[in-house]
Amino acid sequence: MNGRPVKHSLSLRGHRTSVSLEEIFWQEFRRIARARGQPINALAADIDATRGDIGLASAIRVFVLQQALAQRPTAP
């Protein structure tokens, strides 16, 4: 799997923007959106609304990682 970021366009509340993420993050981001029954644009808009002063791509990566960590089984 290539580790280079891939740029995709998103629409956040009617505004177009481009986000560059590695393909593995795009795949997991799409999977999370499907599992929540949301289009990726809606999920990206939710993340954008709460990201503070970090970039959108970084906020999406952190969100994806947090979701993955939350699904890990806890140690006995």
PDB file of N, CA, C and O in Angstrom:
ATOM      1  N   MET A   1       0.846  -1.173   0.000  1.00  0.00           N
ATOM      2  CA  MET A   1       0.000   0.000   0.000  1.00  0.00           C
ATOM      3  C   MET A   1       0.893   1.239   0.000  1.00  0.00           C
ATOM      4  O   MET A   1       1.859   1.324   0.758  1.00  0.00           O
ATOM      5  N   ASN A   2       0.561   2.174  -0.844  1.00  0.00           N
ATOM      6  CA  ASN A   2       1.321   3.401  -0.978  1.00  0.00           C
ATOM      7  C   ASN A   2       1.005   4.334   0.193  1.00  0.00           C
ATOM      8  O   ASN A   2      -0.161   4.514   0.543  1.00  0.00           O
ATOM      9  N   GLY A   3       2.025   4.920   0.792  1.00  0.00           N
ATOM     10  CA  GLY A   3       1.834   5.821   1.922  1.00  0.00           C
ATOM     11  C   GLY A   3       1.692   7.275   1.530  1.00  0.00           C
ATOM     12  O   GLY A   3       1.624   8.149   2.394  1.00  0.00           O
ATOM     13  N   ARG A   4       1.647   7.545   0.235  1.00  0.00           N
ATOM     14  CA  ARG A   4       1.511   8.932  -0.209  1.00  0.00           C
ATOM     15  C   ARG A   4       0.080   9.415  -0.036  1.00  0.00           C
ATOM     16  O   ARG A   4      -0.875   8.678  -0.282  1.00  0.00           O
ATOM     17  N   PRO A   5      -0.054  10.677   0.395  1.00  0.00           N
ATOM     18  CA  PRO A   5      -1.411  11.236   0.511  1.00  0.00           C
ATOM     19  C   PRO A   5      -2.098  11.338  -0.848  1.00  0.00           C
ATOM     20  O   PRO A   5      -1.465  11.589  -1.874  1.00  0.00           O
ATOM     21  N   VAL A   6      -3.406  11.136  -0.819  1.00  0.00           N
ATOM     22  CA  VAL A   6      -4.250  11.237  -2.007  1.00  0.00           C
ATOM     23  C   VAL A   6      -5.252  12.357  -1.736  1.00  0.00           C
ATOM     24  O   VAL A   6      -5.908  12.375  -0.695  1.00  0.00           O
ATOM     25  N   LYS A   7      -5.362  13.285  -2.675  1.00  0.00           N
ATOM     26  CA  LYS A   7      -6.253  14.428  -2.499  1.00  0.00           C
ATOM     27  C   LYS A   7      -7.646  14.105  -3.030  1.00  0.00           C
ATOM     28  O   LYS A   7      -7.800  13.589  -4.137  1.00  0.00           O
ATOM     29  N   HIS A   8      -8.659  14.419  -2.217  1.00  0.00           N
ATOM     30  CA  HIS A   8     -10.060  14.282  -2.607  1.00  0.00           C
ATOM     31  C   HIS A   8     -10.784  15.576  -2.258  1.00  0.00           C
ATOM     32  O   HIS A   8     -10.437  16.256  -1.293  1.00  0.00           O
ATOM     33  N   SER A   9     -11.783  15.901  -3.047  1.00  0.00           N
ATOM     34  CA  SER A   9     -12.611  17.071  -2.768  1.00  0.00           C
ATOM     35  C   SER A   9     -13.757  16.685  -1.844  1.00  0.00           C
ATOM     36  O   SER A   9     -14.350  15.613  -1.971  1.00  0.00           O
ATOM     37  N   LEU A  10     -14.050  17.572  -0.924  1.00  0.00           N
ATOM     38  CA  LEU A  10     -15.178  17.409  -0.018  1.00  0.00           C
ATOM     39  C   LEU A  10     -16.015  18.675  -0.065  1.00  0.00           C
ATOM     40  O   LEU A  10     -15.525  19.746  -0.424  1.00  0.00           O
ATOM     41  N   SER A  11     -17.261  18.542   0.296  1.00  0.00           N
ATOM     42  CA  SER A  11     -18.152  19.696   0.402  1.00  0.00           C
ATOM     43  C   SER A  11     -18.578  19.817   1.855  1.00  0.00           C
ATOM     44  O   SER A  11     -19.253  18.937   2.390  1.00  0.00           O
ATOM     45  N   LEU A  12     -18.180  20.912   2.486  1.00  0.00           N
ATOM     46  CA  LEU A  12     -18.499  21.136   3.893  1.00  0.00           C
ATOM     47  C   LEU A  12     -19.478  22.292   4.004  1.00  0.00           C
ATOM     48  O   LEU A  12     -19.112  23.457   3.846  1.00  0.00           O
ATOM     49  N   ARG A  13     -20.711  21.953   4.274  1.00  0.00           N
ATOM     50  CA  ARG A  13     -21.770  22.966   4.409  1.00  0.00           C
ATOM     51  C   ARG A  13     -21.804  23.908   3.208  1.00  0.00           C
ATOM     52  O   ARG A  13     -21.884  25.128   3.354  1.00  0.00           O
ATOM     53  N   GLY A  14     -21.741  23.310   2.018  1.00  0.00           N
ATOM     54  CA  GLY A  14     -21.842  24.071   0.782  1.00  0.00           C
ATOM     55  C   GLY A  14     -20.545  24.658   0.261  1.00  0.00           C
ATOM     56  O   GLY A  14     -20.542  25.281  -0.800  1.00  0.00           O
ATOM     57  N   HIS A  15     -19.439  24.477   0.976  1.00  0.00           N
ATOM     58  CA  HIS A  15     -18.144  24.982   0.537  1.00  0.00           C
ATOM     59  C   HIS A  15     -17.242  23.825   0.140  1.00  0.00           C
ATOM     60  O   HIS A  15     -17.086  22.864   0.893  1.00  0.00           O
ATOM     61  N   ARG A  16     -16.650  23.919  -1.039  1.00  0.00           N
ATOM     62  CA  ARG A  16     -15.745  22.864  -1.515  1.00  0.00           C
ATOM     63  C   ARG A  16     -14.360  23.064  -0.919  1.00  0.00           C
ATOM     64  O   ARG A  16     -13.879  24.190  -0.793  1.00  0.00           O
ATOM     65  N   THR A  17     -13.727  21.954  -0.554  1.00  0.00           N
ATOM     66  CA  THR A  17     -12.356  21.975  -0.075  1.00  0.00           C
ATOM     67  C   THR A  17     -11.691  20.675  -0.483  1.00  0.00           C
ATOM     68  O   THR A  17     -12.367  19.687  -0.771  1.00  0.00           O
ATOM     69  N   SER A  18     -10.378  20.675  -0.508  1.00  0.00           N
ATOM     70  CA  SER A  18      -9.627  19.466  -0.817  1.00  0.00           C
ATOM     71  C   SER A  18      -8.895  19.014   0.430  1.00  0.00           C
ATOM     72  O   SER A  18      -8.371  19.826   1.192  1.00  0.00           O
ATOM     73  N   VAL A  19      -8.868  17.703   0.626  1.00  0.00           N
ATOM     74  CA  VAL A  19      -8.182  17.116   1.772  1.00  0.00           C
ATOM     75  C   VAL A  19      -7.265  16.016   1.255  1.00  0.00           C
ATOM     76  O   VAL A  19      -7.671  15.187   0.442  1.00  0.00           O
ATOM     77  N   SER A  20      -6.035  16.017   1.730  1.00  0.00           N
ATOM     78  CA  SER A  20      -5.067  14.987   1.362  1.00  0.00           C
ATOM     79  C   SER A  20      -4.868  14.046   2.543  1.00  0.00           C
ATOM     80  O   SER A  20      -4.435  14.456   3.621  1.00  0.00           O
ATOM     81  N   LEU A  21      -5.192  12.775   2.318  1.00  0.00           N
ATOM     82  CA  LEU A  21      -4.999  11.726   3.324  1.00  0.00           C
ATOM     83  C   LEU A  21      -4.399  10.511   2.643  1.00  0.00           C
ATOM     84  O   LEU A  21      -4.588  10.307   1.444  1.00  0.00           O
ATOM     85  N   GLU A  22      -3.688   9.720   3.394  1.00  0.00           N
ATOM     86  CA  GLU A  22      -3.198   8.446   2.884  1.00  0.00           C
ATOM     87  C   GLU A  22      -4.401   7.542   2.617  1.00  0.00           C
ATOM     88  O   GLU A  22      -5.425   7.639   3.293  1.00  0.00           O
ATOM     89  N   GLU A  23      -4.264   6.668   1.631  1.00  0.00           N
ATOM     90  CA  GLU A  23      -5.393   5.829   1.203  1.00  0.00           C
ATOM     91  C   GLU A  23      -5.981   5.015   2.353  1.00  0.00           C
ATOM     92  O   GLU A  23      -7.196   4.824   2.408  1.00  0.00           O
ATOM     93  N   ILE A  24      -5.154   4.538   3.260  1.00  0.00           N
ATOM     94  CA  ILE A  24      -5.678   3.751   4.380  1.00  0.00           C
ATOM     95  C   ILE A  24      -6.616   4.588   5.255  1.00  0.00           C
ATOM     96  O   ILE A  24      -7.602   4.072   5.782  1.00  0.00           O
ATOM     97  N   PHE A  25      -6.306   5.883   5.408  1.00  0.00           N
ATOM     98  CA  PHE A  25      -7.198   6.762   6.163  1.00  0.00           C
ATOM     99  C   PHE A  25      -8.486   7.020   5.403  1.00  0.00           C
ATOM    100  O   PHE A  25      -9.555   7.050   6.012  1.00  0.00           O
ATOM    101  N   TRP A  26      -8.417   7.209   4.071  1.00  0.00           N
ATOM    102  CA  TRP A  26      -9.636   7.378   3.279  1.00  0.00           C
ATOM    103  C   TRP A  26     -10.524   6.144   3.400  1.00  0.00           C
ATOM    104  O   TRP A  26     -11.737   6.266   3.575  1.00  0.00           O
ATOM    105  N   GLN A  27      -9.932   4.968   3.307  1.00  0.00           N
ATOM    106  CA  GLN A  27     -10.715   3.734   3.386  1.00  0.00           C
ATOM    107  C   GLN A  27     -11.429   3.621   4.732  1.00  0.00           C
ATOM    108  O   GLN A  27     -12.616   3.303   4.790  1.00  0.00           O
ATOM    109  N   GLU A  28     -10.700   3.882   5.798  1.00  0.00           N
ATOM    110  CA  GLU A  28     -11.299   3.761   7.125  1.00  0.00           C
ATOM    111  C   GLU A  28     -12.311   4.878   7.376  1.00  0.00           C
ATOM    112  O   GLU A  28     -13.336   4.648   8.018  1.00  0.00           O
ATOM    113  N   PHE A  29     -12.037   6.071   6.882  1.00  0.00           N
ATOM    114  CA  PHE A  29     -12.966   7.188   7.023  1.00  0.00           C
ATOM    115  C   PHE A  29     -14.291   6.865   6.332  1.00  0.00           C
ATOM    116  O   PHE A  29     -15.363   7.122   6.880  1.00  0.00           O
ATOM    117  N   ARG A  30     -14.210   6.302   5.130  1.00  0.00           N
ATOM    118  CA  ARG A  30     -15.427   5.899   4.410  1.00  0.00           C
ATOM    119  C   ARG A  30     -16.177   4.800   5.167  1.00  0.00           C
ATOM    120  O   ARG A  30     -17.406   4.822   5.249  1.00  0.00           O
ATOM    121  N   ARG A  31     -15.424   3.831   5.724  1.00  0.00           N
ATOM    122  CA  ARG A  31     -16.051   2.741   6.465  1.00  0.00           C
ATOM    123  C   ARG A  31     -16.796   3.273   7.685  1.00  0.00           C
ATOM    124  O   ARG A  31     -17.915   2.845   7.968  1.00  0.00           O
ATOM    125  N   ILE A  32     -16.180   4.202   8.406  1.00  0.00           N
ATOM    126  CA  ILE A  32     -16.810   4.787   9.592  1.00  0.00           C
ATOM    127  C   ILE A  32     -18.077   5.535   9.189  1.00  0.00           C
ATOM    128  O   ILE A  32     -19.114   5.406   9.840  1.00  0.00           O
ATOM    129  N   ALA A  33     -17.992   6.314   8.119  1.00  0.00           N
ATOM    130  CA  ALA A  33     -19.172   7.070   7.650  1.00  0.00           C
ATOM    131  C   ALA A  33     -20.310   6.113   7.295  1.00  0.00           C
ATOM    132  O   ALA A  33     -21.460   6.347   7.667  1.00  0.00           O
ATOM    133  N   ARG A  34     -19.989   5.032   6.572  1.00  0.00           N
ATOM    134  CA  ARG A  34     -21.025   4.044   6.220  1.00  0.00           C
ATOM    135  C   ARG A  34     -21.635   3.435   7.470  1.00  0.00           C
ATOM    136  O   ARG A  34     -22.855   3.295   7.560  1.00  0.00           O
ATOM    137  N   ALA A  35     -20.803   3.072   8.433  1.00  0.00           N
ATOM    138  CA  ALA A  35     -21.285   2.450   9.673  1.00  0.00           C
ATOM    139  C   ALA A  35     -22.206   3.398  10.447  1.00  0.00           C
ATOM    140  O   ALA A  35     -23.111   2.948  11.150  1.00  0.00           O
ATOM    141  N   ARG A  36     -21.980   4.685  10.321  1.00  0.00           N
ATOM    142  CA  ARG A  36     -22.813   5.682  10.990  1.00  0.00           C
ATOM    143  C   ARG A  36     -24.008   6.098  10.147  1.00  0.00           C
ATOM    144  O   ARG A  36     -24.869   6.846  10.612  1.00  0.00           O
ATOM    145  N   GLY A  37     -24.064   5.619   8.909  1.00  0.00           N
ATOM    146  CA  GLY A  37     -25.148   5.996   8.024  1.00  0.00           C
ATOM    147  C   GLY A  37     -25.049   7.435   7.541  1.00  0.00           C
ATOM    148  O   GLY A  37     -26.060   8.081   7.265  1.00  0.00           O
ATOM    149  N   GLN A  38     -23.808   7.933   7.440  1.00  0.00           N
ATOM    150  CA  GLN A  38     -23.576   9.313   7.018  1.00  0.00           C
ATOM    151  C   GLN A  38     -22.771   9.345   5.730  1.00  0.00           C
ATOM    152  O   GLN A  38     -21.917   8.485   5.519  1.00  0.00           O
ATOM    153  N   PRO A  39     -23.024  10.311   4.874  1.00  0.00           N
ATOM    154  CA  PRO A  39     -22.103  10.546   3.764  1.00  0.00           C
ATOM    155  C   PRO A  39     -20.778  11.082   4.327  1.00  0.00           C
ATOM    156  O   PRO A  39     -20.769  11.703   5.390  1.00  0.00           O
ATOM    157  N   ILE A  40     -19.672  10.852   3.633  1.00  0.00           N
ATOM    158  CA  ILE A  40     -18.388  11.333   4.163  1.00  0.00           C
ATOM    159  C   ILE A  40     -18.365  12.849   4.277  1.00  0.00           C
ATOM    160  O   ILE A  40     -17.689  13.383   5.156  1.00  0.00           O
ATOM    161  N   ASN A  41     -19.086  13.556   3.411  1.00  0.00           N
ATOM    162  CA  ASN A  41     -19.125  15.019   3.520  1.00  0.00           C
ATOM    163  C   ASN A  41     -19.754  15.457   4.837  1.00  0.00           C
ATOM    164  O   ASN A  41     -19.290  16.417   5.451  1.00  0.00           O
ATOM    165  N   ALA A  42     -20.797  14.773   5.276  1.00  0.00           N
ATOM    166  CA  ALA A  42     -21.450  15.111   6.544  1.00  0.00           C
ATOM    167  C   ALA A  42     -20.532  14.805   7.728  1.00  0.00           C
ATOM    168  O   ALA A  42     -20.446  15.595   8.668  1.00  0.00           O
ATOM    169  N   LEU A  43     -19.855  13.673   7.683  1.00  0.00           N
ATOM    170  CA  LEU A  43     -18.939  13.332   8.762  1.00  0.00           C
ATOM    171  C   LEU A  43     -17.771  14.307   8.793  1.00  0.00           C
ATOM    172  O   LEU A  43     -17.352  14.730   9.870  1.00  0.00           O
ATOM    173  N   ALA A  44     -17.242  14.669   7.636  1.00  0.00           N
ATOM    174  CA  ALA A  44     -16.159  15.650   7.566  1.00  0.00           C
ATOM    175  C   ALA A  44     -16.618  16.999   8.113  1.00  0.00           C
ATOM    176  O   ALA A  44     -15.852  17.680   8.795  1.00  0.00           O
ATOM    177  N   ALA A  45     -17.858  17.392   7.824  1.00  0.00           N
ATOM    178  CA  ALA A  45     -18.395  18.652   8.343  1.00  0.00           C
ATOM    179  C   ALA A  45     -18.506  18.608   9.864  1.00  0.00           C
ATOM    180  O   ALA A  45     -18.225  19.604  10.531  1.00  0.00           O
ATOM    181  N   ASP A  46     -18.912  17.468  10.421  1.00  0.00           N
ATOM    182  CA  ASP A  46     -18.976  17.315  11.879  1.00  0.00           C
ATOM    183  C   ASP A  46     -17.589  17.473  12.500  1.00  0.00           C
ATOM    184  O   ASP A  46     -17.426  18.152  13.514  1.00  0.00           O
ATOM    185  N   ILE A  47     -16.600  16.844  11.886  1.00  0.00           N
ATOM    186  CA  ILE A  47     -15.224  16.937  12.386  1.00  0.00           C
ATOM    187  C   ILE A  47     -14.731  18.370  12.252  1.00  0.00           C
ATOM    188  O   ILE A  47     -14.098  18.901  13.165  1.00  0.00           O
ATOM    189  N   ASP A  48     -15.019  18.995  11.117  1.00  0.00           N
ATOM    190  CA  ASP A  48     -14.595  20.374  10.872  1.00  0.00           C
ATOM    191  C   ASP A  48     -15.148  21.322  11.933  1.00  0.00           C
ATOM    192  O   ASP A  48     -14.461  22.250  12.360  1.00  0.00           O
ATOM    193  N   ALA A  49     -16.375  21.090  12.352  1.00  0.00           N
ATOM    194  CA  ALA A  49     -17.028  21.975  13.316  1.00  0.00           C
ATOM    195  C   ALA A  49     -16.391  21.914  14.703  1.00  0.00           C
ATOM    196  O   ALA A  49     -16.558  22.835  15.502  1.00  0.00           O
ATOM    197  N   THR A  50     -15.660  20.831  14.994  1.00  0.00           N
ATOM    198  CA  THR A  50     -15.099  20.661  16.340  1.00  0.00           C
ATOM    199  C   THR A  50     -13.576  20.595  16.366  1.00  0.00           C
ATOM    200  O   THR A  50     -12.988  20.300  17.407  1.00  0.00           O
ATOM    201  N   ARG A  51     -12.933  20.865  15.237  1.00  0.00           N
ATOM    202  CA  ARG A  51     -11.485  20.613  15.145  1.00  0.00           C
ATOM    203  C   ARG A  51     -10.603  21.667  15.785  1.00  0.00           C
ATOM    204  O   ARG A  51      -9.409  21.426  15.966  1.00  0.00           O
ATOM    205  N   GLY A  52     -11.130  22.801  16.126  1.00  0.00           N
ATOM    206  CA  GLY A  52     -10.292  23.832  16.739  1.00  0.00           C
ATOM    207  C   GLY A  52      -9.301  24.391  15.741  1.00  0.00           C
ATOM    208  O   GLY A  52      -9.656  24.699  14.604  1.00  0.00           O
ATOM    209  N   ASP A  53      -8.044  24.523  16.176  1.00  0.00           N
ATOM    210  CA  ASP A  53      -7.051  25.183  15.325  1.00  0.00           C
ATOM    211  C   ASP A  53      -6.119  24.220  14.584  1.00  0.00           C
ATOM    212  O   ASP A  53      -5.074  24.638  14.087  1.00  0.00           O
ATOM    213  N   ILE A  54      -6.485  22.937  14.504  1.00  0.00           N
ATOM    214  CA  ILE A  54      -5.666  22.020  13.709  1.00  0.00           C
ATOM    215  C   ILE A  54      -6.269  21.898  12.311  1.00  0.00           C
ATOM    216  O   ILE A  54      -7.449  22.182  12.107  1.00  0.00           O
ATOM    217  N   GLY A  55      -5.456  21.478  11.362  1.00  0.00           N
ATOM    218  CA  GLY A  55      -5.927  21.324   9.996  1.00  0.00           C
ATOM    219  C   GLY A  55      -6.964  20.213   9.879  1.00  0.00           C
ATOM    220  O   GLY A  55      -7.006  19.294  10.696  1.00  0.00           O
ATOM    221  N   LEU A  56      -7.794  20.316   8.852  1.00  0.00           N
ATOM    222  CA  LEU A  56      -8.850  19.325   8.661  1.00  0.00           C
ATOM    223  C   LEU A  56      -8.280  17.931   8.428  1.00  0.00           C
ATOM    224  O   LEU A  56      -8.792  16.965   8.994  1.00  0.00           O
ATOM    225  N   ALA A  57      -7.240  17.799   7.614  1.00  0.00           N
ATOM    226  CA  ALA A  57      -6.659  16.478   7.362  1.00  0.00           C
ATOM    227  C   ALA A  57      -6.156  15.855   8.668  1.00  0.00           C
ATOM    228  O   ALA A  57      -6.384  14.672   8.920  1.00  0.00           O
ATOM    229  N   SER A  58      -5.481  16.639   9.484  1.00  0.00           N
ATOM    230  CA  SER A  58      -5.004  16.126  10.776  1.00  0.00           C
ATOM    231  C   SER A  58      -6.173  15.735  11.664  1.00  0.00           C
ATOM    232  O   SER A  58      -6.128  14.702  12.332  1.00  0.00           O
ATOM    233  N   ALA A  59      -7.216  16.548  11.677  1.00  0.00           N
ATOM    234  CA  ALA A  59      -8.383  16.243  12.501  1.00  0.00           C
ATOM    235  C   ALA A  59      -9.046  14.942  12.061  1.00  0.00           C
ATOM    236  O   ALA A  59      -9.487  14.158  12.902  1.00  0.00           O
ATOM    237  N   ILE A  60      -9.120  14.707  10.765  1.00  0.00           N
ATOM    238  CA  ILE A  60      -9.703  13.455  10.265  1.00  0.00           C
ATOM    239  C   ILE A  60      -8.827  12.271  10.664  1.00  0.00           C
ATOM    240  O   ILE A  60      -9.342  11.241  11.099  1.00  0.00           O
ATOM    241  N   ARG A  61      -7.511  12.406  10.520  1.00  0.00           N
ATOM    242  CA  ARG A  61      -6.609  11.313  10.922  1.00  0.00           C
ATOM    243  C   ARG A  61      -6.777  10.980  12.401  1.00  0.00           C
ATOM    244  O   ARG A  61      -6.868   9.810  12.770  1.00  0.00           O
ATOM    245  N   VAL A  62      -6.817  12.006  13.245  1.00  0.00           N
ATOM    246  CA  VAL A  62      -6.976  11.791  14.689  1.00  0.00           C
ATOM    247  C   VAL A  62      -8.324  11.123  14.967  1.00  0.00           C
ATOM    248  O   VAL A  62      -8.397  10.200  15.779  1.00  0.00           O
ATOM    249  N   PHE A  63      -9.381  11.574  14.309  1.00  0.00           N
ATOM    250  CA  PHE A  63     -10.708  10.980  14.476  1.00  0.00           C
ATOM    251  C   PHE A  63     -10.681   9.498  14.104  1.00  0.00           C
ATOM    252  O   PHE A  63     -11.185   8.660  14.851  1.00  0.00           O
ATOM    253  N   VAL A  64     -10.096   9.176  12.953  1.00  0.00           N
ATOM    254  CA  VAL A  64     -10.028   7.781  12.495  1.00  0.00           C
ATOM    255  C   VAL A  64      -9.245   6.942  13.503  1.00  0.00           C
ATOM    256  O   VAL A  64      -9.654   5.830  13.836  1.00  0.00           O
ATOM    257  N   LEU A  65      -8.125   7.468  13.986  1.00  0.00           N
ATOM    258  CA  LEU A  65      -7.327   6.731  14.964  1.00  0.00           C
ATOM    259  C   LEU A  65      -8.105   6.533  16.268  1.00  0.00           C
ATOM    260  O   LEU A  65      -8.081   5.448  16.847  1.00  0.00           O
ATOM    261  N   GLN A  66      -8.788   7.570  16.723  1.00  0.00           N
ATOM    262  CA  GLN A  66      -9.574   7.441  17.951  1.00  0.00           C
ATOM    263  C   GLN A  66     -10.667   6.387  17.803  1.00  0.00           C
ATOM    264  O   GLN A  66     -10.926   5.625  18.735  1.00  0.00           O
ATOM    265  N   GLN A  67     -11.306   6.341  16.640  1.00  0.00           N
ATOM    266  CA  GLN A  67     -12.342   5.328  16.399  1.00  0.00           C
ATOM    267  C   GLN A  67     -11.741   3.926  16.423  1.00  0.00           C
ATOM    268  O   GLN A  67     -12.324   3.004  16.993  1.00  0.00           O
ATOM    269  N   ALA A  68     -10.572   3.769  15.802  1.00  0.00           N
ATOM    270  CA  ALA A  68      -9.912   2.459  15.776  1.00  0.00           C
ATOM    271  C   ALA A  68      -9.506   2.042  17.182  1.00  0.00           C
ATOM    272  O   ALA A  68      -9.692   0.885  17.561  1.00  0.00           O
ATOM    273  N   LEU A  69      -8.958   2.963  17.956  1.00  0.00           N
ATOM    274  CA  LEU A  69      -8.547   2.641  19.322  1.00  0.00           C
ATOM    275  C   LEU A  69      -9.741   2.313  20.203  1.00  0.00           C
ATOM    276  O   LEU A  69      -9.645   1.453  21.079  1.00  0.00           O
ATOM    277  N   ALA A  70     -10.858   2.980  19.987  1.00  0.00           N
ATOM    278  CA  ALA A  70     -12.063   2.724  20.780  1.00  0.00           C
ATOM    279  C   ALA A  70     -12.619   1.326  20.533  1.00  0.00           C
ATOM    280  O   ALA A  70     -13.309   0.777  21.391  1.00  0.00           O
ATOM    281  N   GLN A  71     -12.328   0.747  19.374  1.00  0.00           N
ATOM    282  CA  GLN A  71     -12.839  -0.585  19.037  1.00  0.00           C
ATOM    283  C   GLN A  71     -11.906  -1.700  19.498  1.00  0.00           C
ATOM    284  O   GLN A  71     -12.270  -2.875  19.441  1.00  0.00           O
ATOM    285  N   ARG A  72     -10.726  -1.349  19.945  1.00  0.00           N
ATOM    286  CA  ARG A  72      -9.789  -2.375  20.421  1.00  0.00           C
ATOM    287  C   ARG A  72     -10.308  -3.006  21.705  1.00  0.00           C
ATOM    288  O   ARG A  72     -10.863  -2.330  22.571  1.00  0.00           O
ATOM    289  N   PRO A  73     -10.117  -4.310  21.806  1.00  0.00           N
ATOM    290  CA  PRO A  73     -10.518  -4.940  23.080  1.00  0.00           C
ATOM    291  C   PRO A  73      -9.632  -4.444  24.202  1.00  0.00           C
ATOM    292  O   PRO A  73      -8.444  -4.197  23.998  1.00  0.00           O
ATOM    293  N   THR A  74     -10.204  -4.297  25.392  1.00  0.00           N
ATOM    294  CA  THR A  74      -9.421  -3.875  26.538  1.00  0.00           C
ATOM    295  C   THR A  74      -8.697  -5.080  27.136  1.00  0.00           C
ATOM    296  O   THR A  74      -9.150  -6.221  27.042  1.00  0.00           O
ATOM    297  N   ALA A  75      -7.575  -4.786  27.743  1.00  0.00           N
ATOM    298  CA  ALA A  75      -6.790  -5.862  28.367  1.00  0.00           C
ATOM    299  C   ALA A  75      -7.527  -6.384  29.596  1.00  0.00           C
ATOM    300  O   ALA A  75      -8.165  -5.616  30.315  1.00  0.00           O
ATOM    301  N   PRO A  76      -7.436  -7.690  29.835  1.00  0.00           N
ATOM    302  CA  PRO A  76      -8.131  -8.270  30.997  1.00  0.00           C
ATOM    303  C   PRO A  76      -7.539  -7.820  32.311  1.00  0.00           C
ATOM    304  O   PRO A  76      -8.014  -8.222  33.373  1.00  0.00           O
TER     305      PRO A  76
END
